[in-house]
C-alpha cells in the first residue's frame, strides 16, 4: 500500500447490462471525482440497448469501455478489475451515482493494514430525488471499524460496492467476486476482505442508491430461499471458518439468516407486496426473537421509502 502521505489512485469499475437511462449519470459521477480517479472501466455485459453508444459519446480519456460475455455481474466486475493496476478499486452499480468528493473522502481514511474503507449512502428515486430517512439514521447509528468480520457475518451492513474502496491486492488475494453466486456475492467478498485486513468506516454519504422498479432487486421480491447458496458459500468459506470459532460462527449464521429474512421483508414492503412482507417479518422475529427492536426499526425504515 502507498505511504499514508501519498494520495492513492483509484479505479472505478461499473458492470452494466442494458444500463439506460442511468448509466451516463453513474459514469459522469465517477469522472467528476477528479484526478484521484485514475480510470473508470465500464464492462458491458452484452447490452441490447444503446448503452455502448451512450458511453462512447463521453469524451474523457480516463473512461475505458470493454465488452464481456454474459456471465453475470461478478465475472464482469472481476474482468474490469483486471484491466487496471490502480491500487484501490470502487465498484459502482450502473444505476447509482457517487456524491461530490466521495472518493477523496474515502481515500483520506486509508491507513496501514486497512484493506477496505466504506461510507454511507442515501436512497434516491427514478428522478434522482432523495427518499427515506438515511441521513437521520446515520446520525443515530454508527458502523464498525477495525476488525469487522464478526459483525459483518451477522448481516451485510456495508450494503453496496459503491460506498467503499478496497485494496486491489487484497481483492485479488481473496479471488474477487464469487462468480458462482448471483445474490449476495458482494457480502461474501466483504467478509473475505475482512479476513485479510482491517476496515474503516466514514460516517458520510458517499453514494446515492437508486430505488426503481427495474432494478435487479425490485423487479420481483426475493424469496429467502434464494439466498441459500450465498449463506452456504459464506459460512463454509475456509478463510472465514479459520478466522471465527465454530460455536460463534453458528450464532453469527443465525443472526445473518435473520438479517436476510428482514431484507426480504423490506424489499417486499418497498414493492408494496404486503402479503409477502408481513409473513416474512414474522418469520424473522421467530427465527431470532432477541432482535425484535432492530427488526421493527428496519421495517419502519423501509416503510419511510414508500
ZITA-V283161 format. One record per backbone hydrogen bond with DSSP energy under -0.5 kcal/mol. NH is the residue of the N-H (numbers start at 1). CO is the residue of the C=O. E is the energy in kcal/mol with one decimal. If there is no record, write none. Layout:
((NH;CO;E) (NH;CO;E))
This chain:
((6;3;-1.8) (7;5;-0.5) (10;36;-2.3) (11;88;-2.4) (12;39;-2.5) (13;11;-0.5) (13;90;-3.1) (14;41;-3.0) (16;43;-2.7) (22;19;-1.3) (23;19;-1.5) (26;22;-2.0) (27;23;-2.6) (28;24;-2.7) (29;25;-1.9) (30;26;-1.3) (31;27;-2.4) (32;28;-2.0) (33;30;-1.3) (34;31;-1.3) (37;34;-1.8) (38;10;-2.1) (38;36;-1.0) (39;10;-1.0) (40;62;-2.4) (41;12;-2.7) (41;39;-0.5) (42;40;-0.7) (42;64;-2.8) (43;14;-2.7) (43;41;-0.6) (44;42;-0.7) (44;66;-3.0) (45;16;-3.3) (45;43;-0.7) (46;44;-1.4) (54;50;-2.4) (55;51;-2.2) (56;52;-2.4) (57;53;-0.8) (57;54;-0.5) (58;55;-2.0) (59;57;-0.7) (60;58;-1.7) (63;60;-2.0) (64;40;-2.8) (66;42;-2.3) (68;44;-2.5) (71;69;-2.1) (76;72;-1.8) (77;73;-2.5) (78;74;-2.6) (79;75;-2.2) (80;76;-2.1) (81;77;-2.3) (82;78;-1.3) (83;79;-0.5) (83;80;-1.1) (84;81;-0.9) (88;9;-1.1) (89;166;-2.7) (90;11;-2.2) (91;161;-1.0) (92;13;-1.7) (92;90;-0.7) (94;15;-0.6) (96;93;-1.4) (97;208;-1.7) (99;206;-1.9) (102;99;-1.9) (105;101;-2.0) (106;102;-2.2) (107;103;-2.7) (108;104;-1.6) (109;106;-1.6) (110;107;-1.6) (114;111;-2.0) (115;198;-2.6) (116;198;-1.3) (117;165;-2.5) (118;200;-2.6) (119;163;-2.8) (120;204;-3.0) (122;207;-1.7) (123;131;-0.6) (124;209;-2.5) (125;129;-2.0) (128;125;-1.9) (131;123;-2.6) (132;304;-0.6) (137;133;-2.3) (138;134;-2.9) (139;135;-1.3) (140;136;-0.8) (140;137;-1.0) (141;137;-1.9) (146;199;-3.6) (148;146;-1.0) (152;148;-2.3) (153;149;-2.2) (154;150;-0.8) (154;151;-0.6) (155;152;-1.5) (157;155;-1.8) (160;158;-2.0) (163;160;-1.7) (164;161;-1.3) (165;117;-2.4) (166;89;-2.4) (167;115;-2.3) (168;87;-2.8) (171;167;-2.5) (172;168;-2.7) (173;169;-1.9) (174;170;-1.9) (175;172;-0.7) (176;171;-2.1) (179;177;-0.8) (181;178;-1.7) (188;184;-2.0) (189;185;-1.7) (190;186;-2.9) (191;187;-2.2) (192;188;-2.1) (193;189;-2.9) (194;190;-1.9) (195;191;-0.5) (195;192;-1.4) (196;192;-0.5) (196;193;-1.2) (197;193;-0.9) (198;113;-2.6) (199;146;-2.3) (200;116;-1.7) (202;118;-3.0) (203;201;-0.6) (204;202;-2.9) (206;120;-3.0) (206;204;-0.7) (207;120;-1.0) (208;97;-3.1) (209;122;-2.9) (209;207;-0.5) (210;208;-0.6) (211;124;-3.3) (212;210;-0.7) (215;212;-1.7) (218;215;-0.9) (219;215;-1.7) (226;223;-1.5) (227;224;-1.9) (228;225;-1.5) (231;227;-2.3) (232;228;-2.4) (233;229;-2.3) (234;230;-2.7) (235;231;-2.5) (236;232;-0.8) (237;233;-0.5) (237;234;-0.8) (241;237;-2.8) (242;238;-1.8) (243;239;-0.6) (243;240;-1.1) (244;240;-1.0) (249;245;-2.6) (250;246;-1.8) (251;247;-1.4) (252;248;-2.6) (253;249;-2.2) (254;250;-1.8) (255;251;-1.8) (256;252;-2.8) (257;253;-2.7) (258;254;-2.0) (259;255;-2.0) (260;256;-1.9) (261;257;-2.0) (262;258;-2.3) (263;259;-2.2) (264;260;-2.5) (265;261;-2.1) (266;262;-2.8) (267;263;-2.7) (268;264;-2.2) (269;265;-2.2) (270;266;-2.7) (271;267;-1.8) (272;269;-1.6) (273;268;-3.4) (274;272;-1.1) (276;273;-1.5) (277;273;-2.3) (278;274;-2.1) (280;276;-1.7) (281;277;-2.3) (282;278;-2.3) (283;279;-2.2) (284;280;-2.3) (285;281;-2.1) (286;282;-2.4) (287;283;-1.9) (288;284;-1.7) (291;288;-2.0) (292;289;-1.9) (295;291;-2.8) (296;292;-2.4) (297;293;-2.1) (298;294;-2.2) (299;295;-2.2) (300;296;-2.4) (301;297;-2.0) (302;298;-2.1) (303;299;-2.4) (304;300;-1.7) (305;302;-1.2) (306;303;-1.3))
